[in-house]
Amino acid sequence: MRIRKGKGEDAAELTRLARLSKASWGYPGAWLREWESELEISAEYIQQNSVFVAESQGCLIGVVGVGEGPEGPEIGHLWISPGSQGLGLGRMLVDRAREVAIQEQWTSLRIVSDPFAQPFYERLGAVQVGEVAAPVAGTERTLPLLRLEV
């Protein structure tokens, strides 16, 4: 397994990876369809942010995207293929995000977390600082807003 800088031509495969990862948490199909655009990792996103991909035997199995978001530095994407979850890959990718933050002299990273991912981020030191409204398919819902100190 290796981690490398993402390339524009990775966009379609990374989008597929994000959608598979999100679906692995058992969300209803209607919700997943509504989130399709949010789960897109476009070539433009890759060019405008620091994106790192993990690959094994020619397959992309993880991705992290970090950059200057509308409300400050953030981890915008962190996705691990369902078959590679729980093996420490997420931690390695978050470490890459922290390296970017240090280079950019950012003191923290904002994370709008999926509720299922919140315990993972908290194990890495993130703390909940609020909530973000995230209604889906007519259902009221909030997401934890986390801050990860660098």
BELNOR-V622847 format. One record per helix or strand of 3 or more residues. SS is the DSSP state (H for helix, E for strand). FROM is the first residue (numbers start at 1). TO is the last residue. If there is no record, write none. Layout:
ss = (SS | SS)
from = (FROM | FROM)
to = (TO | TO)
//
This chain:
ss = (E | H | H | H | E | E | E | H | H | E | H | E | E)
from = (2 | 8 | 29 | 43 | 50 | 59 | 72 | 82 | 89 | 108 | 118 | 127 | 142)
to = (5 | 23 | 34 | 48 | 56 | 69 | 80 | 84 | 104 | 113 | 123 | 133 | 149)
//
